[in-house]
Amino acid sequence: MDIEKYIASGVLELYVAGLLSEKENLEVDALAQQYPEIKTEIIAIETAILALSKSVSPGVPSSNLSGIHNRIHKVRTLDTPTKKQTNWISYTGWAAAILFAAGLLWMYNQNNTLKSNIEVVNQEKLKLKDTLNQTKSSKIKTETLLEELRDQNVAVVALGGQAVSPESFAKAYWNKKENKVFIDASGLPEPPEGYTYQVWSLKLEPLTPSSLGLLDDFAANDTKVFELENANESEAFGITLEPAGGSESPTLEQLYTLGAVGA
């Protein structure tokens, strides 16, 4: 006989709950006498019911639990073979005990469901809190950027579209005092894969370009405003499309926007 399979079948739980027929009860009793593992499992199930009753209902007096325990063991004593007889008083007490334990089990399951629901709500609250924090952070960054762009030391340079992309446009906000420039590239199309925009500071006579940096992560930048260092005496600004990583000198055939300072 496969003892483990028999124990896992659920028959013993029905036996403890008093839901088997008299014939089935006798069969379980006989097997419990023959196989110590089955007897041990039955005792474990009964113990679990009592423990569950105690854990989920701390207000129940210990005398009541002892009474339930006594009633359980008065119904069947595994050490003595069960005789073919019916003790209705004992079965009534056993049924009451099972109903009581079943009620406590229902309360336990309801409590677990409530805890699970509370956990879901808490997770949603954390997500909402995180979203609000991100929104606040984004708002602070936007307000800080606006303050930077409105600074009286900032010179605004409009960059118009060129032959390769006449519809393109951009703006450069140059803070000479702090040696930095903000490029508003919202008027530029998203660069193709493997390419990036590169910003140039230009001296016009003779034409001398100096790279200010790349507009990397273009698609991921929601505002399309990029901050770059600029310590040059810029006379103009230009933006070209270059291979990823940038170029040492501008590709004039890919000049998207150009604008002179003070124009």
GUVO-171481 format. One line per 3 residues: number of its first residue (from 1); their letters; for each residue y, z, x negated of C-alpha. Coordinates in steps of 0.1 Angstrom, whole numbers, m for minus. Layout:
BEGIN
NUM) a) Y Z X ~ ...
***
This chain:
BEGIN
1) mdi) 0 0 0 ~ 35 m9 m13 ~ 52 25 m10
4) eky) 86 13 m20 ~ 85 m15 5 ~ 74 8 32
7) ias) 102 33 24 ~ 128 5 24 ~ 116 m8 58
10) gvl) 137 17 77 ~ 107 32 95 ~ 113 66 80
13) ely) 149 67 93 ~ 136 59 128 ~ 110 87 123
16) vag) 136 112 114 ~ 158 101 143 ~ 129 105 167
19) lls) 129 69 178 ~ 93 61 172 ~ 64 63 196
22) eke) 40 92 194 ~ 14 69 178 ~ 39 57 152
25) nle) 49 93 145 ~ 12 102 139 ~ 9 73 115
28) vda) 40 84 96 ~ 27 120 94 ~ m6 108 81
31) laq) 11 87 54 ~ 34 115 44 ~ 3 137 38
34) qyp) m13 110 18 ~ 17 98 m2 ~ 41 125 m17
37) eik) 68 98 m22 ~ 70 92 16 ~ 71 130 23
40) tei) 99 133 m3 ~ 118 105 13 ~ 116 120 48
43) iai) 129 154 34 ~ 157 135 16 ~ 167 117 49
46) eta) 168 150 68 ~ 188 166 40 ~ 213 137 40
49) ila) 219 142 77 ~ 226 178 73 ~ 248 172 42
52) lsk) 267 145 61 ~ 272 168 91 ~ 286 195 68
55) svs) 309 171 48 ~ 326 153 77 ~ 329 183 100
58) pgv) 341 213 78 ~ 350 232 110 ~ 314 235 121
61) pss) 301 271 115 ~ 273 273 89 ~ 252 291 115
64) nls) 252 259 136 ~ 241 238 107 ~ 213 263 99
67) gih) 203 261 136 ~ 201 223 134 ~ 181 226 102
70) nri) 157 250 118 ~ 153 228 149 ~ 145 198 127
73) hkv) 118 217 108 ~ 104 232 140 ~ 97 198 154
76) rtl) 75 187 125 ~ 61 205 95 ~ 48 180 70
79) dtp) 25 204 53 ~ 4 208 85 ~ m12 178 101
82) tkk) 5 169 134 ~ m17 175 165 ~ m16 152 194
85) qtn) 6 173 217 ~ 41 172 230 ~ 65 201 227
88) wis) 93 190 250 ~ 116 219 241 ~ 114 211 204
91) ytg) 120 174 211 ~ 150 182 233 ~ 165 203 205
94) waa) 157 176 180 ~ 174 149 202 ~ 205 171 205
97) ail) 206 175 167 ~ 202 138 162 ~ 230 130 187
100) faa) 252 155 170 ~ 245 140 136 ~ 250 104 150
103) gll) 284 115 164 ~ 294 128 130 ~ 281 96 113
106) wmy) 303 76 137 ~ 333 98 128 ~ 325 93 91
109) nqn) 324 55 96 ~ 356 55 115 ~ 372 76 88
112) ntl) 361 51 62 ~ 375 23 82 ~ 408 41 86
115) ksn) 409 47 48 ~ 402 10 42 ~ 430 0 66
118) iev) 454 24 49 ~ 445 10 15 ~ 452 m26 28
121) vnq) 486 m14 41 ~ 494 3 8 ~ 485 m29 m11
124) ekl) 508 m49 12 ~ 535 m24 6 ~ 531 m27 m31
127) klk) 533 m65 m29 ~ 564 m63 m7 ~ 580 m38 m31
130) dtl) 572 m61 m60 ~ 587 m91 m42 ~ 619 m71 m34
133) nqt) 621 m60 m70 ~ 618 m97 m81 ~ 644 m107 m56
136) kss) 668 m80 m68 ~ 662 m90 m104 ~ 669 m126 m96
139) kik) 700 m117 m77 ~ 713 m96 m107 ~ 706 m125 m130
142) tet) 724 m149 m107 ~ 754 m126 m104 ~ 755 m121 m142
145) lle) 753 m159 m147 ~ 782 m164 m123 ~ 803 m139 m141
148) elr) 796 m157 m174 ~ 805 m191 m159 ~ 837 m177 m144
151) dqn) 849 m162 m176 ~ 884 m174 m185 ~ 872 m183 m220
154) vav) 847 m208 m206 ~ 856 m245 m208 ~ 839 m267 m182
157) val) 828 m302 m194 ~ 815 m327 m169 ~ 787 m350 m183
160) ggq) 784 m383 m165 ~ 754 m405 m161 ~ 748 m433 m187
163) avs) 731 m467 m187 ~ 695 m455 m187 ~ 702 m432 m156
166) pes) 736 m439 m140 ~ 729 m415 m111 ~ 723 m385 m134
169) fak) 750 m359 m141 ~ 753 m324 m156 ~ 779 m298 m166
172) ayw) 784 m278 m198 ~ 801 m244 m196 ~ 812 m237 m231
175) nkk) 822 m201 m241 ~ 839 m207 m275 ~ 845 m170 m280
178) enk) 808 m161 m277 ~ 795 m193 m293 ~ 773 m203 m264
181) vfi) 770 m230 m238 ~ 754 m230 m204 ~ 740 m264 m193
184) das) 737 m270 m156 ~ 711 m297 m155 ~ 705 m298 m117
187) glp) 717 m335 m117 ~ 689 m346 m140 ~ 655 m359 m129
190) epp) 624 m340 m139 ~ 614 m353 m173 ~ 580 m372 m175
193) egy) 550 m355 m190 ~ 552 m353 m228 ~ 590 m354 m229
196) tyq) 619 m330 m227 ~ 657 m330 m226 ~ 676 m323 m257
199) vws) 713 m312 m258 ~ 737 m324 m285 ~ 771 m312 m297
202) lkl) 791 m342 m309 ~ 819 m348 m334 ~ 834 m381 m325
205) epl) 851 m394 m357 ~ 828 m401 m373 ~ 801 m397 m347
208) tps) 781 m366 m358 ~ 754 m351 m335 ~ 741 m316 m339
211) slg) 712 m304 m318 ~ 719 m273 m296 ~ 683 m271 m283
214) lld) 658 m282 m257 ~ 658 m278 m219 ~ 621 m266 m220
217) dfa) 602 m255 m189 ~ 625 m277 m168 ~ 603 m277 m137
220) and) 598 m240 m137 ~ 636 m232 m140 ~ 647 m228 m104
223) tkv) 684 m227 m112 ~ 682 m255 m137 ~ 708 m236 m158
226) fel) 700 m232 m195 ~ 717 m210 m221 ~ 721 m224 m256
229) ena) 738 m213 m288 ~ 768 m234 m299 ~ 789 m224 m329
232) nes) 801 m260 m335 ~ 836 m273 m330 ~ 822 m296 m303
235) eaf) 843 m326 m292 ~ 817 m338 m267 ~ 782 m330 m253
238) git) 753 m353 m246 ~ 718 m350 m232 ~ 690 m373 m243
241) lep) 653 m376 m233 ~ 632 m369 m263 ~ 594 m365 m271
244) agg) 582 m329 m265 ~ 594 m307 m294 ~ 627 m327 m298
247) ses) 640 m351 m324 ~ 662 m347 m355 ~ 686 m373 m342
250) ptl) 694 m384 m306 ~ 676 m414 m291 ~ 707 m432 m279
253) eql) 686 m456 m257 ~ 676 m425 m238 ~ 711 m410 m234
256) ytl) 712 m396 m199 ~ 746 m379 m197 ~ 777 m377 m219
259) gav) 811 m359 m216 ~ 840 m353 m238 ~ 856 m318 m241
262) ga) 890 m318 m224 ~ 884 m351 m207
***
